Amino acid sequence: MRAVDFVVQAWNAWAPGINNHNAWQEWVGHQVFDQSNKSILSGLVSRQLIRRLSPLGRAVFKATETFSDTDTSLPIVFSSAHGEVNKSLEMLKNMQKDDEVSPTAFSLSVHNAIAGLFSIANTNHQEITVLAPGQDGIAPAFLEALGLLQEHHDQVLMVLYDEPLSDFYPSLPFALNAPAICALGLKISLTGNGLPLRFCRSVAEREDGEHALQIFAFLKFLLSKDKTLELGNHRHSWEWRKI
C-alpha cells in the first residue's frame, strides 16, 4: 500500500471522567480513570433511545456529541473489536437459567447495534460501515475511511470504541482488554484545516495489543509531540506520521 495523506479536522473522545481535550491532556500524564463517572447524554437524544443504549453505546454518543449535525450525517466507519459481547454474555447466562431473552435485547447485542441507533438518532442516511477488526487493531478503520475519501466523499466520520471484557473471557496473554471503556470520534478529509497525517505500511514487527488498547495509543499520539506512531499485531504493522 502506498502512503496516503489525510487531515484530522476534528476529534473528541470519552472515557470515564474524561470528556474534553484538556482532560485528555491531563490523562496523558496520569493515565487514570474515574470509573464511577457515567456518561450523561444531552437532551438532544430522546429518553426512549437513551434507555436502549448500553454503557458502550452511551460512550459512543458522548464522544460524538460535540460534532455538528452536519458531521453526524457524514458517511461513518464504526470499529470495535468486541462490540456488545458483554451484553451477549449476559443473555447467554439468562438462557442458561432458563430465563426468556427478549427480541429487543437480542437485536441490541449484535455488532452493528450501536451504529443503527446512532443513525436513527442523527437521521443519517449515508453509508455506514461497522468493522470487527479482530487482531488487526485500528488500522482497518483507517483503510476503510480513506477508501471512502478517495472514492467520492469530502469528509468521513470515524468512531473507534471498546470496553473492558467480562472476567469470563481470558484476556491474557492476548493483550486485548481495554483499561476502561472508551470511544474516539475522528472527522477526517484529504485536504483542509486540521492535523495532517500520513498513513502507510510499516516493516516493523510489533505486538501492540488489539483494538481496545490501540485506541489509547492513538489518543496519546494525538496529544503528544511525537511525530510518528507505529502499531502492529501479529501480521501487519502500520505507521501514522505528522507532516
JONOR-V84339 format. One line per field, one symbol per residue. psi: psi as a letter, one per 40 degrees, with the letter a starting at -180 (. if undefined). A space follows every 50 residues. Layout:
# JONOR-V84339
psi: ???
This chain:
# JONOR-V84339
psi: hiihiihhdiiiihiheheiddddddddddfiigeehihhiieehidddd dehidddddddddeeeiidddeeiihhhhhdebfddddddddddddefii hidddddeeidedddddddddefheihhhhigebeeaeddddddddddde ceidiihihhiiihiiedhheifefehidihihhhhhiidiaiahhihhi iieihigeiaddddddddddddeiehdihhhihcdiiihhhh.
